Amino acid sequence: MAASTLAQFGTKHVAKGIGRLSSQVIESGSGSYVTMVGGRRFLDFTCGIGVTNLGHCHPAVTRAAQQQLGQLVHGQINIAFQKPYLQLVESLLPLMPHKSLDTFFFWNSGAEAVEAAVKLARHATKKQNIIVMQGSYHGRTFGTMAMTRSKTVYGENYAPLMPGVFSVPFPYCAQCSVAKHSGGKYNFDNCCMDPVIQLELLLKRETAPSDTAAIFIEPVLGEGGYVPPPSEYMARVREICDKNNILLVADEVQSGFGRTGKMFAVEHWGVRPDILIMAKGIANGLPLSAIVSRKELMDAQKPGSMGGTYAGNAVSCAAAVAVAKAFQEERILENVAARGKELMDMLKSAQRNEKTKKVVYDVRGLGLMLALECQPGHGYASKIQAKCMERDLLLLTTSIYDTIRFIPPLNISKEDMAKGCQIIKEAIEEVAEGDDPQETGMKGQALE
């Protein structure tokens, strides 16, 4: 079937509720590149929305999955232990950001892991309410729709949603009304900490600490704009949780597994989560997610209350063991630091440049989880994205604000990063000059 015919077939028979960047059809992936049916090859700065962190079809991960396929595919965890599951626990324990995180539960997707964390938090505290951040993304299942606050599209016309969810502002300094009206007094380096004040007020006005089980937070806001918090914020939230007997849940589905330059983003601020949520990069493309917490919290759940048919699939776990090993053997985090600096330097240069600074509102991020927020009202982000697609580079936009997010493989070579930076630079320059792109995506969004 020809590429155009395949795309038409997909448009006809695949659910319309799936947002899509392009109507092209991917045939294969290798390292930092994907190849479409028909042969067109793209440098991939999306990584399947932060999943293939080690590049497409990483050789060691592929071998581990292939070998496991010939030994055991489905070792249902409610029937017996299976070896890859236990090997993965052993591999992950030394990577955890705090030694108290010692007991694991594996599931299939990020949203399922978030729901597992909600179950654990409510059961452990015997309290119902959950606090989330405005701009957060936690999933599209029925429970996580109520927690996702990045865009209304995820919950629109699906009410009533799960009750007991409250939201507070995340410290998004580039869009903070206090900072904007402070005459330059407050900014990312000197945060007003109004979100902390709003959190304290919420606990007095709307959800009492005695009713509040947990605060769920993405340490770096994901679909809300790739927004890292100012330095003191996470510690202040931890203090509030400790003071009020509230669990702190770190949703590291997108920011985990080296994306920010640390194995987990919470390590940047030295904050201990009570529950840590993992997915996406954990198995480099195979479906797997996890929560990890303290043994006394996890062991309080009755046998049978947790599980799932495919939870902790043997092939996915074997792949994840190979991922953990690759991080240790291939100096991945060192590469993130080097390549992240190169990409950030290019973006900062565009922000300063006389010709292109009119396009750029903010540049931010950690490691290789970076964002360029454009000046509002012009649709610059989607235009830059489309210009990059014309040059065979895949990018994603994100947020209700006009923002591009950059998610290249963590092991991307210096040469491929230089190539990507040059394409992005030229795209920004052409959009600044008023040149409209010829190739456009579907509203520029992959919607996650």
TAGI-V216002 format. One record per residue. N is the residue number from 1. RES is the residue in three letters. PHI is phi in whole degrees, 0 to 359 (* if undefined). BURIAL is # if it has 16 or more other C-alpha atoms within 10 Angstrom, else .. D_FIRST is the distance of its C-alpha to the first C-alpha in Angstrom with 2 decimals. Layout:
((N/RES/PHI/BURIAL/D_FIRST) (N/RES/PHI/BURIAL/D_FIRST))
This chain:
((1/MET/*/./0.00) (2/ALA/294/./3.83) (3/ALA/303/#/6.61) (4/SER/295/./8.32) (5/THR/291/./6.17) (6/LEU/299/./6.17) (7/ALA/296/#/9.77) (8/GLN/296/./10.61) (9/PHE/299/./9.71) (10/GLY/296/./11.87) (11/THR/299/./14.49) (12/LYS/283/./14.87) (13/HIS/245/./15.20) (14/VAL/262/./16.62) (15/ALA/308/./20.39) (16/LYS/291/./21.59) (17/GLY/293/./24.49) (18/ILE/273/./22.52) (19/GLY/287/./23.35) (20/ARG/212/./20.85) (21/LEU/292/#/21.59) (22/SER/219/#/18.31) (23/SER/268/./15.07) (24/GLN/289/#/13.28) (25/VAL/241/./11.33) (26/ILE/283/#/13.45) (27/GLU/255/./12.35) (28/SER/204/./15.95) (29/GLY/219/#/19.55) (30/SER/208/./22.72) (31/GLY/61/#/26.15) (32/SER/271/#/26.35) (33/TYR/233/#/22.84) (34/VAL/237/#/19.25) (35/THR/242/#/16.31) (36/MET/272/./13.29) (37/VAL/302/#/9.69) (38/GLY/106/./10.65) (39/GLY/102/./14.00) (40/ARG/289/./16.29) (41/ARG/247/#/18.97) (42/PHE/243/#/21.21) (43/LEU/286/#/24.65) (44/ASP/257/#/24.62) (45/PHE/259/#/27.82) (46/THR/243/#/26.55) (47/CYS/50/#/26.24) (48/GLY/59/#/24.24) (49/ILE/60/#/27.35) (50/GLY/74/#/29.87) (51/VAL/255/#/28.39) (52/THR/277/#/27.38) (53/ASN/297/#/30.88) (54/LEU/262/#/30.89) (55/GLY/85/#/27.61) (56/HIS/290/#/24.17) (57/CYS/53/#/24.41) (58/HIS/306/#/28.15) (59/PRO/305/./29.11) (60/ALA/291/./32.02) (61/VAL/293/#/30.30) (62/THR/297/#/27.30) (63/ARG/298/./29.80) (64/ALA/298/#/31.79) (65/ALA/293/#/28.90) (66/GLN/297/./27.73) (67/GLN/295/./31.33) (68/GLN/293/#/31.92) (69/LEU/301/./28.92) (70/GLY/272/./30.83) (71/GLN/248/./34.08) (72/LEU/200/./33.69) (73/VAL/265/./30.74) (74/HIS/234/#/32.57) (75/GLY/254/#/36.29) (76/GLN/302/#/37.20) (77/ILE/290/#/39.85) (78/ASN/280/./42.00) (79/ILE/265/./42.51) (80/ALA/195/./43.51) (81/PHE/296/./43.22) (82/GLN/230/#/40.45) (83/LYS/301/./40.95) (84/PRO/301/#/38.14) (85/TYR/301/#/39.26) (86/LEU/289/#/42.82) (87/GLN/297/./41.88) (88/LEU/291/#/40.05) (89/VAL/304/#/43.17) (90/GLU/300/./45.19) (91/SER/287/#/42.91) (92/LEU/276/#/42.95) (93/LEU/309/#/46.67) (94/PRO/289/./47.86) (95/LEU/267/#/45.30) (96/MET/292/#/46.54) (97/PRO/287/#/48.40) (98/HIS/208/#/51.41) (99/LYS/294/./52.91) (100/SER/288/#/53.30) (101/LEU/275/#/49.53) (102/ASP/230/#/49.60) (103/THR/228/#/47.93) (104/PHE/244/#/44.17) (105/PHE/223/#/41.80) (106/PHE/258/#/38.06) (107/TRP/225/#/35.41) (108/ASN/255/#/31.66) (109/SER/228/#/31.28) (110/GLY/298/#/33.53) (111/ALA/297/#/34.31) (112/GLU/297/#/35.34) (113/ALA/294/#/37.57) (114/VAL/299/#/39.17) (115/GLU/294/#/39.94) (116/ALA/297/#/41.40) (117/ALA/292/#/43.61) (118/VAL/297/#/44.75) (119/LYS/302/./45.70) (120/LEU/297/#/47.58) (121/ALA/296/#/49.39) (122/ARG/293/#/50.52) (123/HIS/291/#/51.63) (124/ALA/290/#/53.44) (125/THR/263/#/55.31) (126/LYS/58/./55.77) (127/LYS/235/#/54.89) (128/GLN/259/#/52.13) (129/ASN/288/#/51.37) (130/ILE/234/#/48.78) (131/ILE/250/#/48.96) (132/VAL/234/#/45.87) (133/MET/263/#/45.53) (134/GLN/296/#/44.55) (135/GLY/95/#/41.26) (136/SER/282/#/40.21) (137/TYR/231/#/36.85) (138/HIS/236/#/37.02) (139/GLY/140/#/33.97) (140/ARG/234/#/32.54) (141/THR/289/#/33.77) (142/PHE/295/#/36.65) (143/GLY/290/#/39.36) (144/THR/285/#/37.89) (145/MET/303/#/37.08) (146/ALA/291/#/40.85) (147/MET/267/#/41.27) (148/THR/283/#/38.64) (149/ARG/231/#/40.42) (150/SER/274/#/38.16) (151/LYS/208/#/36.67) (152/THR/287/./37.36) (153/VAL/302/./33.69) (154/TYR/288/#/33.55) (155/GLY/241/#/36.37) (156/GLU/297/./36.49) (157/ASN/69/./37.05) (158/TYR/246/./36.96) (159/ALA/292/./40.74) (160/PRO/280/./42.97) (161/LEU/268/./41.86) (162/MET/302/./43.63) (163/PRO/282/./47.25) (164/GLY/82/./49.41) (165/VAL/247/#/47.32) (166/PHE/237/#/49.14) (167/SER/232/#/48.07) (168/VAL/225/#/49.94) (169/PRO/294/#/49.16) (170/PHE/271/#/47.62) (171/PRO/288/#/49.46) (172/TYR/267/#/47.09) (173/CYS/299/#/49.72) (174/ALA/293/#/47.78) (175/GLN/241/./47.74) (176/CYS/283/#/51.05) (177/SER/293/./53.40) (178/VAL/295/#/56.43) (179/ALA/297/#/55.40) (180/LYS/297/./54.59) (181/HIS/251/./58.12) (182/SER/260/./60.00) (183/GLY/67/./60.68) (184/GLY/91/./58.86) (185/LYS/294/./60.79) (186/TYR/249/#/57.79) (187/ASN/198/#/54.45) (188/PHE/301/#/52.14) (189/ASP/280/./54.92) (190/ASN/220/./57.55) (191/CYS/289/#/55.87) (192/CYS/289/#/57.90) (193/MET/59/#/56.68) (194/ASP/301/#/56.53) (195/PRO/301/#/53.59) (196/VAL/292/#/56.04) (197/ILE/299/./58.61) (198/GLN/295/./56.10) (199/LEU/294/#/55.18) (200/GLU/296/./58.88) (201/LEU/293/./59.40) (202/LEU/301/#/56.52) (203/LEU/289/#/58.22) (204/LYS/264/./61.41) (205/ARG/261/./60.07) (206/GLU/239/./57.02) (207/THR/223/#/56.37) (208/ALA/296/./59.38) (209/PRO/307/#/59.05) (210/SER/290/./60.22) (211/ASP/252/#/57.14) (212/THR/255/#/54.62) (213/ALA/281/#/52.71) (214/ALA/202/#/50.61) (215/ILE/250/#/49.43) (216/PHE/263/#/45.72) (217/ILE/215/#/44.90) (218/GLU/278/#/42.11) (219/PRO/304/#/44.25) (220/VAL/238/#/42.04) (221/LEU/304/#/40.69) (222/GLY/270/#/36.88) (223/GLU/298/#/34.85) (224/GLY/283/#/38.18) (225/GLY/134/#/38.15) (226/TYR/54/#/38.59) (227/VAL/251/#/42.34) (228/PRO/278/#/44.72) (229/PRO/279/#/48.10) (230/PRO/296/#/51.41) (231/SER/301/./53.26) (232/GLU/270/./55.64) (233/TYR/296/#/53.44) (234/MET/299/#/51.98) (235/ALA/294/./55.47) (236/ARG/293/./56.88) (237/VAL/295/#/54.32) (238/ARG/300/#/55.17) (239/GLU/298/./58.86) (240/ILE/296/#/58.28) (241/CYS/297/#/56.41) (242/ASP/296/./59.21) (243/LYS/295/./61.89) (244/ASN/249/./60.40) (245/ASN/56/./59.02) (246/ILE/245/#/55.41) (247/LEU/280/#/52.52) (248/LEU/259/#/50.48) (249/VAL/248/#/46.76) (250/ALA/264/#/44.64) (251/ASP/272/#/40.97) (252/GLU/253/#/39.51) (253/VAL/303/#/35.91) (254/GLN/261/#/34.86) (255/SER/271/#/38.01) (256/GLY/278/#/38.48) (257/PHE/56/#/37.65) (258/GLY/84/#/38.86) (259/ARG/301/#/37.14) (260/THR/263/#/40.52) (261/GLY/101/#/42.15) (262/LYS/245/#/43.81) (263/MET/303/#/42.28) (264/PHE/227/#/42.84) (265/ALA/298/#/43.76) (266/VAL/301/#/46.96) (267/GLU/295/#/48.42) (268/HIS/297/#/48.88) (269/TRP/244/./51.60) (270/GLY/64/./52.93) (271/VAL/259/#/52.45) (272/ARG/268/#/52.16) (273/PRO/277/#/49.76) (274/ASP/281/#/50.71) (275/ILE/225/#/47.06) (276/LEU/242/#/44.16) (277/ILE/252/#/40.54) (278/MET/230/#/37.71) (279/ALA/189/#/33.92) (280/LYS/41/#/31.00) (281/GLY/290/#/32.08) (282/ILE/301/#/33.92) (283/ALA/233/#/31.12) (284/ASN/57/#/28.91) (285/GLY/124/#/25.83) (286/LEU/277/#/26.59) (287/PRO/290/#/27.87) (288/LEU/196/#/31.65) (289/SER/215/#/34.54) (290/ALA/200/#/38.30) (291/ILE/238/#/41.67) (292/VAL/223/#/44.82) (293/SER/207/#/48.38) (294/ARG/286/#/51.95) (295/LYS/299/./52.73) (296/GLU/293/./55.34) (297/LEU/285/#/52.88) (298/MET/292/#/50.10) (299/ASP/285/./52.58) (300/ALA/283/./54.01) (301/GLN/284/./50.92) (302/LYS/288/./51.39) (303/PRO/305/./49.28) (304/GLY/102/./46.43) (305/SER/283/./46.24) (306/MET/236/./43.36) (307/GLY/153/#/40.30) (308/GLY/162/./36.78) (309/THR/306/./34.55) (310/TYR/256/#/32.40) (311/ALA/301/#/35.05) (312/GLY/66/#/35.40) (313/ASN/308/#/32.60) (314/ALA/298/#/33.61) (315/VAL/292/#/30.48) (316/SER/298/#/30.60) (317/CYS/295/#/34.34) (318/ALA/298/#/34.01) (319/ALA/297/#/31.63) (320/ALA/294/#/34.14) (321/VAL/299/#/36.98) (322/ALA/294/#/35.21) (323/VAL/298/#/34.75) (324/ALA/300/#/38.47) (325/LYS/294/./39.37) (326/ALA/297/#/37.29) (327/PHE/300/#/39.19) (328/GLN/284/./42.41) (329/GLU/268/./41.58) (330/GLU/252/./39.51) (331/ARG/53/./41.78) (332/ILE/298/#/39.05) (333/LEU/295/#/41.55) (334/GLU/295/#/43.22) (335/ASN/292/#/39.99) (336/VAL/301/#/39.45) (337/ALA/298/#/42.93) (338/ALA/289/./42.46) (339/ARG/289/#/39.02) (340/GLY/297/#/39.93) (341/LYS/295/./43.00) (342/GLU/297/#/41.10) (343/LEU/291/#/38.69) (344/MET/297/#/41.58) (345/ASP/300/./43.72) (346/MET/295/./41.13) (347/LEU/294/#/40.77) (348/LYS/296/#/44.57) (349/SER/298/./44.94) (350/ALA/296/#/42.76) (351/GLN/292/#/44.96) (352/ARG/271/./48.09) (353/ASN/297/./46.91) (354/GLU/300/./48.64) (355/LYS/279/./45.53) (356/THR/249/#/43.12) (357/LYS/295/#/45.42) (358/LYS/292/./45.16) (359/VAL/274/#/41.55) (360/VAL/263/#/42.39) (361/TYR/264/./44.27) (362/ASP/205/#/44.11) (363/VAL/234/#/42.77) (364/ARG/202/#/42.98) (365/GLY/132/#/41.74) (366/LEU/226/#/42.38) (367/GLY/60/#/40.77) (368/LEU/247/#/37.08) (369/MET/239/#/36.99) (370/LEU/243/#/37.85) (371/ALA/219/#/37.66) (372/LEU/239/#/38.43) (373/GLU/265/#/39.66) (374/CYS/268/#/39.79) (375/GLN/301/#/42.55) (376/PRO/286/./41.94) (377/GLY/93/./41.17) (378/HIS/239/./38.93) (379/GLY/67/#/35.46) (380/TYR/300/#/35.76) (381/ALA/300/#/33.68) (382/SER/294/#/30.42) (383/LYS/292/#/31.14) (384/ILE/297/#/31.73) (385/GLN/304/#/28.57) (386/ALA/292/#/26.54) (387/LYS/299/#/28.47) (388/CYS/294/#/27.60) (389/MET/298/#/23.86) (390/GLU/300/#/24.34) (391/ARG/261/#/25.84) (392/ASP/68/#/23.11) (393/LEU/230/#/25.15) (394/LEU/267/#/24.18) (395/LEU/227/#/27.15) (396/LEU/238/#/27.97) (397/THR/268/#/30.68) (398/THR/195/#/32.87) (399/SER/80/#/36.06) (400/ILE/285/./37.59) (401/TYR/270/#/39.01) (402/ASP/279/#/37.03) (403/THR/229/#/36.07) (404/ILE/254/#/33.59) (405/ARG/249/#/33.36) (406/PHE/246/#/32.76) (407/ILE/228/#/31.35) (408/PRO/287/#/30.63) (409/PRO/302/#/30.65) (410/LEU/290/#/34.24) (411/ASN/256/#/34.09) (412/ILE/301/#/32.64) (413/SER/285/./34.37) (414/LYS/300/./36.99) (415/GLU/293/./34.94) (416/ASP/290/#/31.80) (417/MET/294/#/34.11) (418/ALA/298/./35.79) (419/LYS/298/./32.51) (420/GLY/297/#/31.54) (421/CYS/299/#/35.06) (422/GLN/294/./35.05) (423/ILE/297/#/31.83) (424/ILE/296/#/33.27) (425/LYS/301/#/36.63) (426/GLU/294/./35.30) (427/ALA/296/#/33.26) (428/ILE/298/#/36.44) (429/GLU/297/#/38.47) (430/GLU/292/#/36.24) (431/VAL/293/#/36.14) (432/ALA/297/#/39.92) (433/GLU/279/./40.29) (434/GLY/93/./38.54) (435/ASP/276/./35.31) (436/ASP/279/./32.50) (437/PRO/288/#/28.98) (438/GLN/267/./26.12) (439/GLU/253/./23.34) (440/THR/236/#/23.97) (441/GLY/267/#/22.70) (442/MET/276/./23.02) (443/LYS/63/./26.83) (444/GLY/70/#/26.71) (445/GLN/240/#/26.86) (446/ALA/258/#/25.16) (447/LEU/57/#/28.10) (448/GLU/191/#/29.72))
